[in-house]
């Protein structure tokens, strides 16, 4: 925005970064005198560790092509001749409370009658909480709307507020578990397992802090194990959405050579803000030429992509927070550009939050960003109306000089 008003988009992202950094720093200081014992295990054990009873539950995001083909067996991608026809991938990014945007996009997309049935749905952080509901189709749209416009605000409260410093990261982690528990039930598990049996895949990204590697989880394989794996299913979603410093880590039990131990998992966004393709696909460095072997990729970014101007306050915390948010944004842009290069612009579809919504927020100062119902309901409606507008998808990754589209024009207001 021009004049003496700060860009709301910039200040919004900066505020989230500052709050996360302050909470994280406070949590570190408060826990400095405590010690949580963990059972020892070796790097070799970590490398071969499996989920007991579900050996193909996961794969490293930087795993080999052979490992990914084994991981995706039973899908069109793993066929020796490749998929018989084009298929669709939906990738949902991180974004904390801005995940309401993605939920709105999915709901509005359904209303247009053009939403595909995706072969793959991937989720990271906030996107991980949307992913199971988006994977199961329009019958779950109402539950998705409820989760991201009401439930998240009621269960989590405004974690950006000063009172969030009064609770421990373990307490906030329990709040997140309560939120996920509200929709991960046996019906959802059975539905995910049924779609998995049909060759579709629901994939969630977490970050294994012990290994410093991203982990891709096959949620359908976990669901197919039956109700006894409901806690694991829930814990993977919780881990992927656990912003370091705001939420405590999630410990997941694994086994290697008969030795049981617990891995520490946190936000998938610590590895990548959005998961579309494994690292090995980008290592190839070439575009897939055969259109029958190229997926159509739909990426919902629950965040901005273009730079957001803000005069940064002097001081250590604002500088670090602004640097951190800049790093995240540019890392996400690198993944998007690599994906565009891999599949080509004719198969690439991207929608982020744009500055039009920030202008709308500036005109409605009573609505403040955070885990609160007014903000999340407004952002949900923005994503919904953007889908209805006919201007939802871009074939390119926007650069810093991309012209914003007014929220009123997108929403028809």
VMD Tcl script that draws the C-alpha trace (Angstrom):
set ca {
  {0.00 0.00 0.00}
  {1.15 3.53 -0.63}
  {1.44 6.53 1.62}
  {2.17 6.19 5.29}
  {0.29 2.90 5.74}
  {2.36 -0.24 6.08}
  {1.62 -3.14 3.77}
  {-0.74 -5.30 5.77}
  {0.51 -8.40 4.02}
  {4.08 -7.65 5.08}
  {3.16 -6.77 8.63}
  {0.90 -9.84 8.85}
  {3.68 -12.21 7.86}
  {6.18 -10.34 9.96}
  {3.88 -10.48 12.96}
  {3.47 -14.23 12.62}
  {7.23 -14.65 12.35}
  {7.88 -12.41 15.33}
  {5.31 -14.19 17.49}
  {6.68 -17.60 16.55}
  {10.22 -16.47 17.26}
  {9.30 -14.87 20.59}
  {7.33 -17.92 21.72}
  {10.12 -20.22 20.57}
  {12.79 -18.19 22.33}
  {10.72 -18.04 25.51}
  {10.06 -21.76 25.40}
  {13.77 -22.43 24.96}
  {14.65 -20.27 27.96}
  {11.91 -21.78 30.12}
  {12.97 -25.31 29.30}
  {16.69 -24.71 29.64}
  {16.70 -26.15 33.14}
  {14.62 -29.21 32.26}
  {15.68 -32.43 30.60}
  {13.51 -34.93 28.79}
  {15.31 -38.28 28.64}
  {15.22 -40.18 25.35}
  {16.27 -43.71 24.56}
  {19.51 -43.92 22.54}
  {19.62 -45.15 18.95}
  {22.15 -45.04 16.15}
  {22.17 -43.40 12.72}
  {22.08 -46.88 11.18}
  {18.99 -47.79 13.19}
  {17.35 -44.54 12.18}
  {18.06 -45.20 8.51}
  {16.26 -48.57 8.53}
  {13.58 -47.85 11.12}
  {10.02 -48.92 10.25}
  {6.56 -48.55 11.70}
  {5.75 -51.93 13.31}
  {3.15 -53.69 11.20}
  {3.26 -51.17 8.30}
  {6.70 -51.46 6.64}
  {5.67 -49.27 3.67}
  {4.15 -46.47 5.75}
  {6.73 -43.85 4.77}
  {9.75 -42.85 2.74}
  {12.43 -40.18 3.03}
  {11.64 -37.15 0.88}
  {15.23 -37.34 -0.41}
  {15.01 -41.10 -1.02}
  {16.09 -42.82 -4.22}
  {13.90 -43.38 -7.27}
  {13.76 -47.10 -6.47}
  {12.58 -46.36 -2.93}
  {9.83 -44.08 -4.22}
  {8.67 -46.59 -6.81}
  {8.38 -49.19 -4.07}
  {6.61 -46.67 -1.83}
  {4.10 -45.86 -4.58}
  {3.45 -49.41 -5.71}
  {-0.19 -49.98 -6.51}
  {-0.52 -46.54 -8.11}
  {-0.37 -45.59 -11.82}
  {2.99 -43.89 -11.26}
  {4.67 -47.15 -10.19}
  {3.58 -49.00 -13.33}
  {6.54 -50.03 -15.54}
  {4.90 -48.36 -18.53}
  {3.78 -45.29 -16.61}
  {0.22 -44.12 -16.08}
  {-2.29 -44.95 -18.80}
  {-3.63 -41.42 -18.75}
  {-2.98 -38.06 -17.15}
  {-3.65 -37.79 -13.44}
  {-4.07 -34.97 -10.92}
  {-2.01 -33.97 -7.89}
  {-3.30 -31.52 -5.28}
  {-0.60 -29.99 -3.05}
  {-1.62 -27.97 0.02}
  {1.02 -25.77 1.66}
  {1.66 -24.64 5.20}
  {0.34 -21.35 6.53}
  {-0.87 -21.68 10.17}
  {-4.24 -19.92 10.50}
  {-4.04 -18.97 6.82}
  {-4.98 -22.57 6.10}
  {-8.53 -21.21 6.08}
  {-7.73 -19.92 2.58}
  {-7.07 -23.43 1.26}
  {-10.21 -24.78 2.87}
  {-12.20 -22.03 1.17}
  {-10.58 -22.70 -2.20}
  {-11.53 -26.38 -2.01}
  {-15.13 -25.54 -1.08}
  {-15.51 -22.95 -3.84}
  {-13.87 -25.27 -6.34}
  {-16.50 -27.88 -5.59}
  {-19.22 -25.30 -6.21}
  {-17.87 -24.62 -9.72}
  {-18.31 -28.28 -10.70}
  {-14.74 -28.44 -12.05}
  {-12.90 -29.99 -9.10}
  {-11.05 -33.15 -10.21}
  {-10.81 -36.41 -8.29}
  {-7.15 -36.35 -7.36}
  {-4.88 -39.37 -7.64}
  {-2.54 -37.79 -5.11}
  {-3.20 -35.25 -2.36}
  {-0.26 -33.93 -0.37}
  {-0.27 -31.73 2.71}
  {2.29 -29.82 4.76}
  {1.65 -28.15 8.12}
  {-1.77 -26.42 7.94}
  {-2.19 -28.11 4.56}
  {-1.82 -31.47 6.31}
  {-5.00 -30.77 8.28}
  {-6.92 -29.92 5.10}
  {-5.52 -32.81 3.05}
  {-7.53 -35.78 4.42}
  {-10.81 -33.92 3.98}
  {-9.88 -32.70 0.50}
  {-8.74 -36.21 -0.42}
  {-12.14 -37.70 0.45}
  {-14.05 -35.31 -1.78}
  {-17.00 -32.91 -1.60}
  {-18.86 -34.93 1.06}
  {-16.30 -33.58 3.55}
  {-16.43 -29.91 2.47}
  {-18.82 -28.90 5.28}
  {-16.54 -30.52 7.86}
  {-13.55 -28.72 6.35}
  {-15.34 -25.37 6.57}
  {-16.25 -26.03 10.18}
  {-12.71 -27.06 11.08}
  {-11.10 -23.95 9.63}
  {-13.65 -21.28 10.41}
  {-14.85 -22.42 13.86}
  {-13.06 -25.39 15.42}
  {-9.48 -24.12 15.05}
  {-10.39 -20.83 16.71}
  {-12.30 -22.52 19.53}
  {-9.67 -25.14 20.29}
  {-6.45 -23.20 19.70}
  {-7.51 -19.65 20.53}
  {-5.30 -16.77 19.41}
  {-1.87 -18.36 19.81}
  {-0.28 -15.12 18.67}
  {-1.43 -13.33 21.81}
  {0.71 -12.65 24.85}
  {-1.21 -15.29 26.85}
  {0.26 -17.98 24.63}
  {3.53 -17.43 26.48}
  {1.89 -18.58 29.70}
  {1.32 -22.12 28.44}
  {4.01 -24.64 27.69}
  {4.66 -25.99 24.21}
  {3.43 -29.34 25.53}
  {0.11 -27.76 26.55}
  {-0.30 -26.17 23.13}
  {0.63 -29.49 21.54}
  {-2.24 -31.08 23.47}
  {-4.58 -28.40 22.13}
  {-3.54 -29.27 18.59}
  {-4.13 -32.96 19.30}
  {-7.65 -32.06 20.49}
  {-8.32 -30.21 17.24}
  {-7.23 -33.13 15.05}
  {-9.12 -35.60 17.24}
  {-12.33 -33.80 16.29}
  {-12.23 -35.06 12.71}
  {-9.96 -38.13 12.64}
  {-12.48 -40.83 13.45}
  {-12.97 -44.42 12.34}
  {-15.26 -43.35 9.48}
  {-12.58 -41.07 8.05}
  {-9.93 -43.76 8.49}
  {-12.06 -46.36 6.70}
  {-12.79 -43.95 3.84}
  {-9.10 -43.11 3.37}
  {-8.24 -46.83 3.41}
  {-10.89 -47.54 0.75}
  {-9.49 -44.86 -1.57}
  {-5.98 -46.18 -0.95}
  {-7.12 -49.61 -2.15}
  {-8.26 -47.95 -5.39}
  {-4.73 -46.66 -6.06}
  {-5.13 -43.13 -4.73}
  {-2.64 -41.74 -2.23}
  {-2.83 -39.26 0.65}
  {0.70 -38.11 1.49}
  {1.74 -35.97 4.48}
  {5.16 -34.42 5.09}
  {6.80 -34.20 8.52}
  {10.34 -33.31 9.55}
  {12.39 -35.87 11.49}
  {14.62 -33.67 13.65}
  {16.87 -36.55 14.70}
  {17.73 -37.33 11.08}
  {17.33 -33.74 9.78}
  {15.30 -35.18 6.90}
  {11.79 -34.86 5.59}
  {9.50 -37.89 5.81}
  {6.60 -38.57 3.44}
  {3.84 -40.62 5.07}
  {1.32 -42.78 3.20}
  {-1.78 -42.09 5.25}
  {-3.83 -44.63 3.30}
  {-1.40 -47.42 4.22}
  {-1.70 -46.37 7.86}
  {-5.50 -46.21 7.70}
  {-5.61 -49.64 6.05}
  {-4.00 -51.06 9.19}
  {-7.27 -50.58 11.02}
  {-8.52 -48.60 14.03}
  {-5.49 -49.54 16.11}
  {-3.45 -47.15 13.95}
  {-5.75 -44.17 14.51}
  {-3.31 -42.61 16.98}
  {-0.46 -42.87 14.47}
  {-2.67 -41.35 11.75}
  {-3.55 -38.49 14.08}
  {0.03 -38.04 15.31}
  {1.40 -37.68 11.78}
  {-1.09 -34.88 11.07}
  {-0.28 -33.22 14.40}
  {3.46 -33.49 13.79}
  {3.19 -31.97 10.33}
  {1.26 -28.99 11.73}
  {3.46 -28.46 14.81}
  {5.23 -25.14 14.23}
  {8.51 -25.32 16.18}
  {8.41 -23.03 19.19}
  {4.62 -22.87 19.25}
  {3.86 -26.57 19.60}
  {5.90 -29.31 21.19}
  {7.28 -32.12 19.01}
  {5.50 -35.39 18.33}
  {7.26 -38.64 19.22}
  {6.57 -41.60 16.95}
  {7.58 -45.13 17.91}
  {9.52 -47.16 15.34}
  {11.51 -50.38 15.25}
  {14.91 -51.30 13.83}
  {16.51 -54.72 14.25}
  {14.13 -55.47 17.11}
  {15.01 -52.24 18.91}
  {12.07 -49.93 19.63}
  {12.67 -46.20 19.98}
  {10.87 -42.91 19.45}
  {11.70 -40.40 16.72}
  {11.11 -36.67 17.15}
  {8.92 -35.14 14.41}
  {7.90 -31.51 13.87}
  {6.35 -29.26 11.23}
  {6.76 -30.51 7.68}
  {7.35 -26.87 6.77}
  {10.80 -27.14 8.34}
  {11.64 -29.30 5.31}
  {9.49 -27.63 2.66}
  {6.47 -25.32 2.67}
  {4.82 -27.46 0.01}
  {5.43 -31.04 -1.13}
  {4.72 -31.81 -4.78}
  {7.42 -34.18 -6.02}
  {10.29 -36.03 -4.31}
  {13.80 -34.64 -4.50}
  {14.83 -37.30 -7.02}
  {12.37 -35.87 -9.58}
  {14.07 -32.48 -9.43}
  {17.53 -34.03 -9.53}
  {16.72 -35.25 -13.02}
  {16.65 -31.64 -14.10}
  {14.51 -32.29 -17.16}
  {10.90 -31.98 -18.09}
  {8.81 -35.09 -18.62}
  {8.08 -35.01 -22.35}
  {5.26 -37.53 -22.72}
  {1.97 -35.82 -21.77}
  {0.54 -39.21 -20.74}
  {3.25 -39.43 -18.08}
  {2.81 -35.88 -16.80}
  {0.46 -35.08 -13.96}
  {-1.69 -32.01 -13.75}
  {-0.50 -30.27 -10.61}
  {-2.70 -27.97 -8.55}
  {-0.91 -26.08 -5.76}
  {-2.76 -24.13 -3.08}
  {-0.38 -21.82 -1.22}
  {-1.83 -20.78 2.13}
  {0.41 -17.74 2.08}
  {1.75 -14.99 -0.10}
  {4.43 -15.68 -2.69}
  {5.32 -12.19 -3.87}
  {7.31 -9.87 -1.58}
  {5.31 -7.82 0.93}
  {6.78 -4.40 1.71}
  {7.23 -3.40 5.34}
  {9.51 -0.92 7.07}
  {11.07 -3.31 9.59}
  {11.34 -2.16 13.17}
  {14.88 -1.77 14.47}
  {15.92 -4.54 16.85}
  {17.09 -8.11 16.96}
  {13.73 -9.92 17.03}
  {12.08 -8.01 14.15}
  {15.22 -8.43 12.03}
  {15.47 -12.16 12.68}
  {11.74 -12.67 12.16}
  {11.74 -10.74 8.88}
  {14.78 -12.69 7.68}
  {13.09 -15.96 8.61}
  {9.87 -15.13 6.75}
  {11.92 -14.03 3.72}
  {13.80 -17.33 3.76}
  {10.55 -19.33 3.91}
  {9.00 -17.37 1.05}
  {12.00 -17.74 -1.23}
  {12.38 -21.43 -0.42}
  {8.75 -21.97 -1.39}
  {9.27 -20.04 -4.61}
  {12.25 -22.24 -5.50}
  {10.12 -25.38 -5.11}
  {7.38 -23.87 -7.24}
  {9.78 -22.85 -10.01}
  {11.36 -26.32 -10.04}
  {7.90 -27.90 -10.26}
  {6.89 -25.59 -13.10}
  {10.06 -26.50 -14.99}
  {9.45 -30.21 -14.44}
  {5.83 -30.48 -15.61}
  {5.55 -27.46 -17.91}
  {3.16 -24.52 -17.70}
  {0.32 -26.41 -19.42}
  {0.14 -28.82 -16.45}
  {0.98 -26.31 -13.71}
  {-1.72 -24.54 -11.67}
  {-1.04 -22.28 -8.69}
  {-3.17 -20.12 -6.39}
  {-1.76 -18.11 -3.45}
  {-3.19 -15.46 -1.15}
  {-2.73 -12.15 -2.95}
  {-2.51 -8.57 -1.74}
  {-6.15 -7.93 -2.57}
  {-7.08 -9.67 0.68}
  {-4.64 -7.45 2.57}
  {-6.32 -4.37 1.16}
  {-9.65 -5.74 2.34}
  {-8.22 -6.33 5.81}
  {-6.88 -2.78 5.90}
  {-10.41 -1.56 5.26}
  {-11.72 -3.80 8.06}
  {-9.34 -3.14 10.98}
  {-11.59 -4.87 13.50}
  {-10.60 -8.22 11.94}
  {-7.12 -9.18 13.08}
  {-5.06 -12.14 11.79}
  {-4.87 -15.11 14.13}
  {-6.62 -18.28 15.26}
  {-9.92 -16.44 15.68}
  {-13.27 -17.05 14.01}
  {-13.76 -13.63 12.33}
  {-10.40 -13.72 10.59}
  {-10.50 -17.37 9.56}
  {-14.11 -17.10 8.36}
  {-13.21 -14.05 6.26}
  {-10.20 -15.79 4.72}
  {-12.25 -18.94 4.08}
  {-14.81 -16.81 2.25}
  {-12.08 -15.10 0.27}
  {-10.72 -18.47 -0.92}
  {-14.25 -19.66 -1.71}
  {-15.11 -16.53 -3.72}
  {-11.78 -16.59 -5.51}
  {-12.56 -20.11 -6.71}
  {-15.95 -18.94 -7.97}
  {-14.45 -15.92 -9.74}
  {-12.94 -17.91 -12.60}
  {-9.54 -16.36 -11.86}
  {-8.29 -18.92 -9.35}
  {-5.34 -20.50 -11.14}
  {-2.11 -19.09 -12.52}
  {0.11 -20.96 -14.98}
  {3.23 -19.18 -13.77}
  {4.98 -18.43 -10.49}
  {4.40 -14.71 -9.87}
  {7.44 -12.47 -9.60}
  {7.87 -9.55 -7.24}
  {6.38 -7.06 -9.69}
  {3.15 -9.07 -10.21}
  {0.12 -6.78 -10.13}
  {-2.32 -7.60 -7.31}
  {-5.99 -8.22 -7.99}
  {-8.38 -6.40 -5.65}
  {-10.23 -8.57 -3.16}
  {-13.52 -6.94 -4.12}
  {-12.97 -7.91 -7.76}
  {-12.10 -11.50 -6.86}
  {-14.96 -11.85 -4.42}
  {-17.48 -9.94 -6.50}
  {-18.04 -7.45 -3.70}
}
mol new
graphics top color blue
foreach p $ca { graphics top sphere $p radius 0.5 }
foreach p [lrange $ca 0 end-1] q [lrange $ca 1 end] { graphics top cylinder $p $q radius 0.2 }
display resetview
